[in-house]
């Protein structure tokens, strides 16, 4: 009997060229596909809630696949993990309705972006933070972020060739916290355009440098032009935190 298996996956994206399968390079989707084949001998199609780019991490990526295997649902996680490299782990395997779709039924996603501010680059956390030397005005960043909340056309924050039908998205919340040398921003939205979070972060950092005033965000949104926003922040500071259904 065919079943639909839902997976919750955590991964360190440092050594991968993103989620989506690509020829001749390692990706998260391909590693999962290979692991499932090793235990089921089925060439499954595994679908994630969305793509993460090269170097981007995830704590709770959601994916699903159909299988005829008789493996117990709860045992899929352990079985798949036995075939995965140590920087990818299936945290949970669950039985889903046959019409469950990890991508199309996602209601919201949240990403975090972490900045390390210090004179010297970090060694231990170097793959998970964006290191900058200059202090940031976090109060101004928070004020600027408040203008992003709500439903807007985010064309100014999308990368070229973004695969989308519309550039309209709704950001539910933006929370910026500072603890010692770390500044972490959490963004939750009903969806994100290609490199949208990294482009937003590059812009908020420039506000933090006091290059822009917080109200500049409104001008950038109205422009609907990528040239008006800040630079793209590096990928390794970005992490998919959760997906809501």
Secondary structure as UniProt FT lines:
FT   STRAND          3..11
FT   HELIX           13..15
FT   TURN            23..24
FT   HELIX           28..40
FT   STRAND          47..48
FT   TURN            54..55
FT   STRAND          57..67
FT   TURN            73..74
FT   HELIX           75..81
FT   TURN            82..83
FT   TURN            86..87
FT   STRAND          88..96
FT   TURN            98..99
FT   TURN            102..105
FT   STRAND          108..117
FT   TURN            124..128
FT   STRAND          130..132
FT   HELIX           138..146
FT   TURN            147..148
FT   STRAND          150..153
FT   HELIX           155..157
FT   TURN            160..161
FT   STRAND          168..179
FT   TURN            180..181
FT   STRAND          182..189
FT   TURN            194..195
FT   HELIX           196..208
FT   TURN            209..210
FT   TURN            214..215
FT   HELIX           216..223
FT   HELIX           226..228
FT   HELIX           235..237
FT   STRAND          238..244
//
